[in-house]
Amino acid sequence: MKFGAVPVGEALGATAVHSIRQGDLVLKKGTLIRAEEIAALNAAGVKEIVVARLEPDDVSEDRAAADIAAAIGGDNVRLDRAFTGRCNLFAEKAGVLVVDRDAVDRLNRVDEAVTVATLAAYKPVVEGEMIATVKIIPFGVAGGARDKAMAEAVRVQPVIRVAPYTIKKVGIVSTLLPGLAAKVIDKTLRITETRIAPAGARIVMEKRVPHEQAALAGAIAQVRDAGAELVIVFGASAIADRRDVIPMAIETAGGEIEHFGMPVDPGNLMLVGRIAGQPVVGAPGCARSPKENGFDWILMRLLAGLPVTRADITGMGVGGLLMEIVTRPQPRAEPQPEKGKRVAAVVLAAGRSTRMGAVNKLIAEIGGKPLVRIAAEQALASHASPVIVVTGHEKDKVAAALAGLPVRLVHNPDYAEGLGSSLRTGIAAVPAEADGAIVCLGDMPQVDAPLIDKLIAAFDPEKGALVVTPTIDGRRGNPVVWSRRFFPDLMAVQGDIGARNLIGSYAEAVVEVPVAGEGALIDVDTPESLSAVKAEIERA
């Protein structure tokens, strides 16, 4: 590929490497230079432009990305249309992601222009979740490099696939000892039902028997006779040895122990066995908790019909220290933001309000105050600091609506490109000392300071709570707190969809905080919605 600066008159058919803004001219990066672009560049007084031009043996970035993505995808994987050199792969079914890590490593070593990234191997995924992406770094790649990458993928095909959940019937046996309350077992069952629900599985029978070998062996046989394809045993006492009650009962029931113990904490005392080819699990004590632990890593693979060998289990040590993972939070008392936790507020107020007609919704008033001022005042009243407001369309009017408030205004000249450009502008303005940012929308007047503080209080990077979002009846709303760790991802957001896709991509880092009311879901984008919000606020 040829790359470099050329006179404007010689740029025909090449691709613009950088965006150009000069006078009334706006030429975006990646634009194919045609006669119209050359005329506009000349009119704007541009003499020289940096371009990329494919040579005869080169392949365009989109074509190369699409070809390689098609070569690596296997069962239950679909491809999105390649765009800007990137082709994303998505799960067609819920299941467990299976990745040939060695093959991915080899693909990434074919040529520095070719990159392949995936979610973690064996991660449970939902239908529609993005599981991998192929990105071509320059505007084009040598055809030979593309072909070599495809050949490498085809050699081990598939490189990436989704194993759909196949086990739908689960049997539970709980053993009893004096002092074990029935409510503990009841809670364990509820938690287990929640755990297996994403797989479409259900509990077909549960038994409670004394913590004795013979009684347990009989109960295991009963739940298997009831149709259970997977049996989970929750012991009243932890398994201490292969000769303990639970492993001996599995053998008495005609099974065998495949492995006891795992290098994952919590989850060390995990036991995996089989009876007539069907899995039987001796659950560690941590499996009674909804927080992620080693039990989840084994359970979801088994539900997807994947073998879990001794080699698989003993290979889980790197990354197996899970004590600080927070993926299933259970809010109790109202927390308060910790001292020293520094979260900036970014209020997005740059949009054109096209659905409002001639009115800029951000300066429309409720109770005598513009919407953007309401949003900024609530952010200022919270523990977030500093408060950054991103302006764009009618920036002077928005600034006037914020007069007298101690906010920092940053202007987004590219506001017409969509919400992503404003997000990039706001995140770029967050001071280096901030641990994260809460991204607020200037057209959501019912988001108040207590809600913002509740979300900031749940933000805890040291415990893995890196993204915090409010939920109302299971629906995610705004604002959202983002750890600085994700700022590069936020800076890469394009178009008008904001950062919604990122939340799905980093589910293990997301904490959902249930909140009351509908305020975290309602934004003002039409005259009708403005009237409805006004009426609701007045009633309150």
KAGIJO-V160736 format. One record per run of one state. SS is the DSSP state (A for helix, B for strand, O for the rest). FROM is the first residue (numbers start at 1). TO is the last residue. If there is no record, write none. Layout:
# KAGIJO-V160736
SS/FROM/TO ; SS/FROM/TO
This chain:
# KAGIJO-V160736
O/1/1 ; B/2/7 ; A/8/10 ; O/11/14 ; B/15/16 ; O/17/19 ; B/20/22 ; O/23/24 ; B/25/27 ; O/28/31 ; B/32/32 ; O/33/34 ; A/35/43 ; O/44/47 ; B/48/53 ; O/54/57 ; B/58/60 ; A/61/72 ; B/73/73 ; O/74/76 ; B/77/79 ; O/80/82 ; B/83/83 ; O/84/85 ; B/86/91 ; O/92/94 ; B/95/99 ; O/100/100 ; A/101/108 ; O/109/113 ; B/114/118 ; O/119/123 ; B/124/125 ; O/126/129 ; B/130/136 ; O/137/139 ; B/140/142 ; A/143/155 ; O/156/159 ; B/160/164 ; O/165/168 ; B/169/176 ; O/177/181 ; A/182/197 ; O/198/201 ; B/202/210 ; O/211/212 ; A/213/225 ; O/226/229 ; B/230/234 ; O/235/244 ; A/245/252 ; O/253/255 ; B/256/260 ; O/261/264 ; B/265/265 ; O/266/270 ; B/271/275 ; O/276/277 ; B/278/283 ; O/284/284 ; A/285/288 ; O/289/293 ; A/294/303 ; O/304/309 ; A/310/314 ; O/315/320 ; B/321/321 ; O/322/342 ; B/343/349 ; O/350/353 ; A/354/356 ; O/357/360 ; A/361/363 ; O/364/364 ; B/365/366 ; O/367/368 ; B/369/370 ; A/371/381 ; O/382/386 ; B/387/391 ; O/392/394 ; A/395/401 ; O/402/407 ; B/408/411 ; O/412/414 ; A/415/417 ; O/418/418 ; A/419/428 ; O/429/435 ; B/436/441 ; O/442/448 ; A/449/458 ; O/459/459 ; B/460/460 ; A/461/463 ; O/464/464 ; B/465/465 ; O/466/466 ; B/467/472 ; O/473/474 ; B/475/483 ; A/484/491 ; O/492/499 ; A/500/505 ; O/506/506 ; A/507/509 ; B/510/514 ; O/515/526 ; A/527/539 ; O/540/540
